[in-house]
Each structure stands twice: as C-alpha cells, then as structure tokens.
Amino acid sequence: MKAVILAAGKGTRMKDLTQEVPKPMLKVQGRPILEHILEGLKSAGITEFCIITGWRAEVVEDHFGDGSRFGCRIAYARQTVQDGTGKAAEPARTFLGDSDFFLTYGDILVRPETYRDMRDRWTAGSFGALLTVTEGQDVTQGGLNFFDDRFCLTRLVEKPSPAQLEDLRQTGWLKPGDPVWYNAGIYLFRPDLFEFTGRLQKSPRGEYELTDAITAMLTAGKVIAGLKIAGRWVDVRDPAVLASLQG
C-alpha cells in the first residue's frame, strides 16, 4: 500500500502566509503540516509516498528530498492545472501502479491512530473505497454523507445548500438527533478510482469533483466503507486555525 498527499494548492485563505510557501508547508509546533501527515501515515506502515506539488513546489521537494532522512521513499508529481479535487491524484497514476493507496489532502491533521484504524477496516472487508467522516462541521462547506447499518456509504451530497438540507429533512434522509457526517478528506482507494475520475465532467462550480467520482462508484455497485475519525480532526483552513494549533 502507498500514499498520495495533495499539496499543490497555494491556500489563498492563508493570505500573506503562503506567498513564499504552499499551505501544507506552514508549521504546526515547529514542523510543516505535511511532515505531521507523513509521520502519521508512516505509523500505519506506509513507506512509499507521492506528494502532488504545484504552488512553490520546490519548497516541498527541497524539504523532503527523496524521503531517506524520514525513513521512507518519496516521489513527486506536478499538478500543473488546478481544476478540482477529482483530477488532483491523477499525476500519481504511474507511481501507484496496481497498489491500493491512501489519499489525503495536505492540510488535514489527525491522530496517527486514524490511519491505522483506516487500514484495519480496509483489510477487514472487501471494499471499493473507504472514506472518513467527522461530526460537528458545516456540511454546506463540504460533503454530507449517509450510511447504512454496516456504516457503508449510501449517498453523498457535495456542499448542500440550505434548500437542499431542508429537502433532505423533508424526505427523511436527515432525521432529528441523527449524526450529520461531514467528509473528512482522507480516503483509501483501489487503482480503479482512475476509471471513474477519467470520466468526470466539470461540476456547476467549474471543477472536477472527487465526490462525483465516488458517487459514480456507488452507482457502479462499489461498496464504500465509512470510518468515523476518533479524536482530533483539524482542517487547517485559515490563519486562526493555524494559530490555535501552536500551543
């Protein structure tokens, strides 16, 4: 099993902080966010990584090199066009070959145990993919997920509007007191993901959406496992969040 980390974006909400470095290289407690993610994945037994770079790619590549000083192997692939999450992992296809892989955004921090929990669930079943979720987030800013009694995905609604949320309540999808599961941005996939990303059309937002590929996988009969993240989950989305992590 390998890992792909998406680190191509500038992170415009970080304003001046990302003029010289990409957001995943901003430091949390003295180390780049990306380094925390890599070390967490290593704790789950992952030693082969591909980091997708773009904005200020040389900052990432100069820091991590070939990975040898971190006890792993790191390859790089450039995302030259930033056209959405659906195509973001495609530069890593050659690196991945026929390997299953973790896919994570380069600004999501979780406890190392999360990656091990993901791997345990993955190996315990026969799944087409696995996605992580968390509670207590504003689902209009991300993906809203629904699961069956095995905690396998039944439906995914990307960034639902208030009107869509009301319709989901009226039709019984959202029930009072039930958890509202927010897409946490860390996945496990098989290489056939690229069959689905390769057929994506741009969304109304003008981007290729990874969640559209996941919905297509569901339609094709793939079983997609869910996993609730236990403990810390942080989307380092803006300077205030970054500052809160420095204590």
N, C-alpha and C positions, 0 to 999 in steps of 0.2 A: 504494500500500500504506500502511496505517495501523497504529497500535499501541494496544493496550489494556493498561493496567497496573493490577493488582488491589492496592488499597491501603486496603481498608475495615476490615481487622481491627485489633483492639487489640494482639494479641501478648501474651497473658497470661503466657507463659513468661518474658517480659522483666520481670515483676513491676513494681516501682515506676517503672522507666524509661519505661513507657508510660502513666502516669497522666495526663500532660498532652499527650502527642504519640502519634500512631499509630506502630507499629513501623517502617514504611518511611521515617519522618522522623528516625529515630535517625541520628546522624552517624558516618560512617566517614572518618577522616582529614580531618575538618573540614567534610564535606559530607554531606547526607542520602543514605541508601541510594538513595532514589528518584531523586535527581539523577544519581548514577552510572549508573543504569539508563537514564534518559532520554538522557544524553550518549552512551552506548554505542549505543543504537538510532539516534540521530541520525547516528552514524558509518556506519550502514548505509543512509543516505539517507532515513530516516523523519523527516517534519516535522509530521505530524498525529497527535496523541495524545488519547486519552480516559483519564483517570485515574478509576477507580472508588473513591469515598471512602465512609466510614462513620464509624467512631470518630474523633472530633476532626477532622472533615472540613475545618474552617476552617483548621487548621494547614497542611494540604497546599495548599489553594486560595489562602491568603494568600501562601505562599512562591512558588508558581509562577505565579500570576495567569493571564493569557491566553497565557503562553508567550513573549511577544515579547522579553523580556530574555534568553531562552535560544535565540532564533533559530528558534522553532517556534510552532505553534498548539496550544493545549491546551484541551480541553473537559473537563467533569466530569459524572459521573453518580453518583447515590447508591444504594448497596446498603442498603436500609432493613431487610431481614431477612437475617441471616447464616445461611443454611441449606445451605451447602455449595458446593464449587467448581463444580458442574455448572450452577448458575444465576448464578454471580458475574459473568459477562461480559454477561448479557442486558440490563442497563441501557444498554449501549453500542450496541444494535442500530440506533437511529436515526442515531447518529454514523457508524457504519460503512457504512450503505447497502449497495452491492454491491461493496465493497472487500475484497480479501484483507487479512489482518491478523496481526501478531504478538500473542500473548497471553502475558504473563509475570506471575508473582507479584512483588509489590513488595518482597520480601526476598531475592531471589536475585541474587548478584553473579557475573558472568563477565567475561572479557576482551571488549573491544569487537569483536574479530575473530569471536567466536562468532556475533553477529548477522549479520555479513557472510557467514560460512560457511553459515548457515541460508538466507539469501536466495539464495546461489549454488546451493545444492542444490535449492531450491524452483523456481527458474527453469530449471534443467537438466532437469526432468522434468515429468510431468503427475500431480500428487498431489492427493489429497483433503485431506490434512493432513500436517504434519511435527511430530514430537516429538523432543526432545533427551534424551540419556541420559548417565549417567556411571557409573563403576565405583567399587567400594570403599565403598559405603554400605550401611546396614542396610535391606534391602528390606522387612522387616516394618513399617517406618515409612513406606513409600511404594509406588510402583508397580514391579512386576517385569515387564520387557519381553522379548519373544522376537522374533527377526528371521530373515528368510530370507537367501539368499546375495546379494541386492541391498541388504541392510540396510533392508528394508521390514518393517513390523510384521506378525507373525502371531498374536500373543497378548499380552494384558496381564492381569496378576493384581494386583489392588489390595491392598496390605498383607497379603501371605500370612502365615498363621500358621505356626509351626514344623511342625505336622502337614501343612499344605499343601505346604511346602517339601520335606518328606520324600516326599510323594506325587509331586511333580514330579521328584524324583530317581529314584524307583522306576519311573516311567513314561517316563523318558528325556528329559524336557524339560530338566532340569538335568544336565549332564554334567561329570564331574570335569575341572578345568582350563579349562573354558569361561568367558568373561566373564559376570558377573552384572550385567545392565543395569538401573540404577535410574533411574526417571523424574526428569528434572532440572527440570521445571516451567517450561519455556519452549517455546512452540509457534508454528506458523504454521497458520492456518485459512482456509478459504473461508467466505463468509457462510452457506452451508448447514449449518454447525455448529448453528445455532439450530433447524433442523428436528429435530435429534437431542436437544438439550438440552430442547426443548419437550415431549418425550415421556418424559422421565426420571421414574422412580419413586424414592422415597427408599430408600436402602440400609439394611441392618441397623443401621448406625450412626445412622440417622435423618436422613441428609443426602443431598442430590443430589450425585452424584459425576461430575466431568468424565470420569474414566476409564470410567465406564459409557457415556457418550455416545460415546467413542472406540471402545469395544468394539462398540457398535451400528453405528458407521460401518464397521468391519471386516466385520460381518455383512452389511451392505448392499452390500459389494463395493468400498468405497472403498480406494484404495491409499494407505497412510500411511507416509511416509518416516521413517526414523530418522536421527539425526545424533549421533555421539559428540562431546561437548564436549572440545575440546583445551585443556589448561591449566586455569586456575583455574575452579573452581565452588564457590561458598560459599552455603549456606543459613544465613542469619543467624538462627538459631533461638533463641538464648538469650544471656544476658549474657557467658558465657565465650567464645562465638564472636565476639561483638561486640568484646570486649576484645582478642582475638587479632589483629584487623584494624587496630588503631590504630598499629602500629609504622611 
